[in-house]
Amino acid sequence: MMISQLFYQVSPEQQAQAQIPGKLYLAGEYAILTPNQPALIMAVNRYITVDVERSTTPQHGTIISNENHWKYQRTSDSQLNWDHLSPAEQDFWKYTRAAIHLIEQLVLEFNIPLMDYQLTIQSDMIDINGQKVGFGSSGAVTLAVILSLLKLYGLKPCSGTILYKLGAIAQTQLNVQGSFGDLAASSYGGIVFYQSLDRLWLEQQLDANHSIGTLLEVEWPGLKIMPVPEPLPVNIYFGWTGKPASTERLVSSLKKQLKQNPAPYQTFVSQAHIIVIKLFHALECKDSDRTIQFINLYHTLLNQLASEYHLNILTESLLHLVQSAQLLNMGGKSSGAGGGDCGIAVEAKHGNTSNNNELFTLWRQGGVTPLSLQIAPKTL
């Protein structure tokens, strides 16, 4: 394994910072739960920021967040000692712990001496009235801790895929369920076409104790991450319903029902695959009309899925958000699992003119708050 194939080596820093954007789905929700299914996912300009600086006291350091802090001391074998934390504290720090553990595994593989540090995590992903918006903060925290520590050790990932793989390994070691689509969008920035890896394969590789470097080098079965080329042919607007998402409940309800009645979901997945591919091609070809068409088609498809399995994906507020967009000849759909949280409107670009003021007025009349979000630039 050659370190130069994975990372650019620069001088280790006394202090470093990493900013990782959040994510929202453009299309592909629910279908992405199935292996080899694609999705289009947007990185948005709400960030987890991690600042890290070398500790002045060997074997000791501090981890700080908006809500908590922890002073660590290394054990005799140089591991961070988390044992004295309460179960609630262990859970609070789990993504940070997994990221730290992974990077320390990696640098030891490269024969780089371990450092001690003060690491500070800040988030601007808490939104209206202190409520959490579904920007994928757990994935962003994982990646931000990883990237900040890599910088401290003088390592810069050669690609967004390397950063994604590190995040996916850390979260797989935690037994996190999900598609890792948030990691793909946040690792790259912009909008990405994402097809999930074979999770079972990765779990088997980790069980076989392959080195982290080896896992970063090899091709991962099923994985595809392709940036959508800019500029986009459409403007994308984001609305918040005032109710946090109920992702876990909705996905759990669907999975339980699939054991008894899988056929409607299988139909949904095959149709979703076609729509996402066509939407990706429409964006590539700068075709705003077809982009709007496929956004609306995916909205209809989600509605059908919700009806078949009695899922409350499209709440009254989300329905208002979508209908307001469509009234103005825009595309509209929920973003993510639904049941609250966010939705999007997609408008064809016509020079500098826009109907966003009219859209936002309609949204506010139905209790939907426009969010001042933009697609995030490249992460690396």
N, C-alpha and C positions, 0 to 999 in steps of 0.2 A: 504494500500500500504506500503510495506517494502522497504526502501531505499537500504537495503543490497541485495535485489533481483536484483537490477539494476546496482548498483555501488559499487566498493570497496571504503571504506572511509579511507583516509590517512590524514596526517596533512596538513592543508592549507599551501600553499607556498607563499613566498614573491614575487617570480617571477617564471614564467613557460614558456615552449616552446612547440609548437605542429607543427609537419611537416606532411602534407597530400600530397600523391602522386596524379599526374594526371592520366588520363585514355586514352586508345585507344581500339577500338572494335576489337576483334578477329573474331567474327561472330555474326549475329543476327540483323544487321542494317535494318532499315525500318520495319521489322516484329515486332520489340519490341514496335512499336507505338500502337500495338493492345494488349488489356488486355490478360493476361495469356500466352503470348508468351515468349520464353526464348531467352537469348543471352549469349555469352561468352565475357567477358570484362576484359581487362588487366589493372592493375595498373602499371604505368611506373615511372621511377626515375627522374621525374621533379616535383618540390615541391612548394607548398605554405607553407611558414614558418610564424608562428605568435609567437611573443614574447610579453609577458604581465607581467607587474609588478605593484604592488600596488601603488596607488597615495599617495603622501605625503599631499595632500590637500583634506579634506573631501568634498564630493559633486561635485568635479571637476576631470576631466581626459582628456586624449588626445588619439585620434585615428589617426594613421599615416600609409600611404602606400607609395609605390614607387612614386606615382603620386600626392598625395594629403595629407592634414592633417586637423584635425578638433579638436578644443578644446570644450569639452562639460561641461555643468553645469546641475545638476539635478533640476527638478521642485519641488514644495512643496510636491508632492506625490511620490517623489523619482524616477520618470521616467526621462530618458534621454531626454533632450529638443533638438529635431531636427528641430524645426519650422523655425528657421532663415536661414536654408540652402536653396539655390536656387534649382529649380526643377532638374537641371543638377547634382548638388551635392547630392540631395536626391537619384537620380538614381544611381550615382556612388557608394554610400555607402549602397545600398539596401540589399545586401546579408549580409554584416557586421551587419547592423541594425537588420535584421531578426534573425540572430544568437544570438546577444546580448539580444534582447527582449525575445527570447525563454529561454535562460539559466537563465535570471533573474526571469522569471515566475517559472521555475523549482526550483531554490534554495529557493524562497519564499514559495513554496509548502512544502519544507522540513524544513521550519522555520530557514533557514540559513540567517544571516544578509547580505545585499548587500554590495559589496565592490566598490571602485572606483579605476581606473587603467589607466596606459598608455599602449596602445595596438598597436603594430607595425606589419604591414603585408608586407612581401617580397615575390616576385615571381621569379622563374626561368623558367616560362612557355612561356616567350617571346623569340622567337628563331631567325632564320635567318633574318638579316637586320632589327631587331626590330619588325618583323611581328609576329602575334599571331598564334601559332599552336593549333590545336583543342584538347587540353589535358583536357578539362573540368574544366577550372579555376574557374568558378562560384561555382560549387559544392565543389571544393577543398577549396575555401575561406570560404564557409559556414561551412564546417566541421572543418577547422583549428581554426577558431574563437571559435566554440563550444568547441572543445577539450582543447584549451588553457585555456579558462575560467573555465571549469570543473576542470582542474588541480589546478588553482588558488584557487578554493573553496574546494579542497581536495577530489574531486570525480573522480574516474576512471571507465569508462564504463566496465561492466562485459563481454561484447562481441562486436564484430564488428556490430552485428545487432542492438544493442542499439544505437551506434553512427550513423548508417544508419538511424534509425527511427527519431532521433533528427534532422538530416539534412533534411529528407523528410517532417517532420512537419514544420520546418522553411520555406522551399521553398513552401510548400502548402499554408502557411499563406500569402506568397507573390504572390500567383496565378501563380507560375512558371509552364509552361507546359513542358511535357517531361516524359520520363520513369523512371527517377532517377537511371538509370544504372550507371552513373558516381559516384553517391553517394555510391552505393554498392561496386564497385571496389575500390574506394578510402578509404572506411571504413575498408576494409579487407586487401588490398594489394594482391600481387600475381595475379592469374587469378581466376575469379569467374564465376560460372554458376548462372545466374540471371533471375528470373521471376518476372515481375512487380506486385506490389500490385494493389488492386482495388482502384483506385484514388477516385472514387465517395464515397466509404465507408469512407475513411479518411476525405474527405471534410465534410461529414455528421457528423462524430464524433467531428470534430473541431467546426462545427456550433452548436452542442449540448453542447458545453462548458465543455467537459470532461477534467479532469486535465491532465497535461502532463505526470505525473507519471502513471496514469491509462492507457493512450494510449501506454506507453512504455511496460507495463506489458502484455497486451493482445496480442493474435495472430492476425496478420494482414491477411485478406483474400487475397489469390493469391500470397503472397510474398514467394519467395524461394531464398536463397543465399547459395550456396555451393562452398567452395574453391576447385579448381582443385589441386589434390595432386601433390607434387613435388617429385623427379625431373621430368622435362618435357622430352618427347622423342624427342623433336625437338629444334633447334635453331630458334629464331625469330629475323628478321632484319627489320629495320624501315627506310622508305624513305620519304623525304619531297619534294613535287613538286614545291615549291616556290610560290604557290598560296593559300591563306587562303580558308578555306571551305566556302561553301554557303549553310549551313545547313537549315537555316530558309526559304530561297527562294525555295530550292528543296522540303522540306517537305510541305510547303504551296502549291506548285504547285501540288504535289501528292494528297493532301487532297481535293483540289478543284475538281480534275478530278474523285476522287472516288465517288462523289455524282452522276455522270452520268454513270460511268463505273467501278463498284466495282469488277466484276468477275475476271479479271486478278490478281488483288491484293489478293483476297481471295485464289486463287491458289498459288500465291507466298508465302503467310503466311503459308499455310499448308505444302508446300515443305520445307520452311525455318525451320519450327518446327522440322521436321524429321532430316534435316541435322545438326542442332545445337545439338540435342540429341545424334546423332551418333558421332559427333565430340567430345562431352564431354566424351562419353564412350571410344573413341579411345585414348584420352589423359589419362583417368584413367587407361587404359590397357597398356599404354606405347607403343602404336602401331603407329610408325612414318609414315608408308606408308598410313594407313587409315586417319591419321591426315592431311597429304598433300592432299589426295584425296578429303576430305570434304571441305578443304579450297578452292580448285579449283572449286568444285561444287557450293559453295556459291558465288564465283566470277561469275560463269556462270549464276546463278540465279539472281544476281543483274543486270547483263547485260540484261537479259530478261525483268526484271521490267523496266529498263531504256528505252528499246525499246518500250514496250507497252504504256508507259506514256510520252514518249519524254522527258526524264529527262537526263540532262548532268552529270550523275554520274561518268562515266568513261572518264575523259579528256585524251587528247593525252599523257600527261606526266604519268598519272596513268596507261594507257594501256602499255606504254613502261616499267614501273616498273613491271607490272605483267608479261609481255611477257619475260622480262629478267630473272625473277625468274623461269618461266616455262621452258625456254631454258636450264637451269641448273638442271632440274628435281626437282625443288622446287615447293612448293605451293605459289600462289600469289593472292592478292586481294587488293582492296581499303579498307581503315579503316575509318568507320564513314559514313557521308552522301555522301562523294565524291564531285565531282565538283572541285577538288583541294585537298589541304591539304596532308594527309598521306596515305601511303599504306604499306603493309607488305609482307615479303617473309618468308617462313617457310621451313627449311631444316632438313632432318633427321640427327640425331646425329650419327656419326661414329668415336668414340674415340675422339681424339683431332684434327682430320682433318676437314677442312671446305672450302667451295667454296666462302666464303664471299668476299674475295679480288676481285675475278673475277666478282661477282655480283655487287660490288660497282663500279668497272670500267665501266660495262655496264650501270649502273644507271647514272653515271656522264655524259656519252656520250649522254644521252637523257635528260640532265638537271635536273636529280633527285639527291638530296643531301642525302647521308646516314646520319642518325642521331645516335649519340652514346647513345642509350637508352638501358635500361635493365628492366626486370620485377622487380617491386619494392617489397621489403620484406614486411612481415606482418606489418600492421599499428599499432596495439596494442600489 
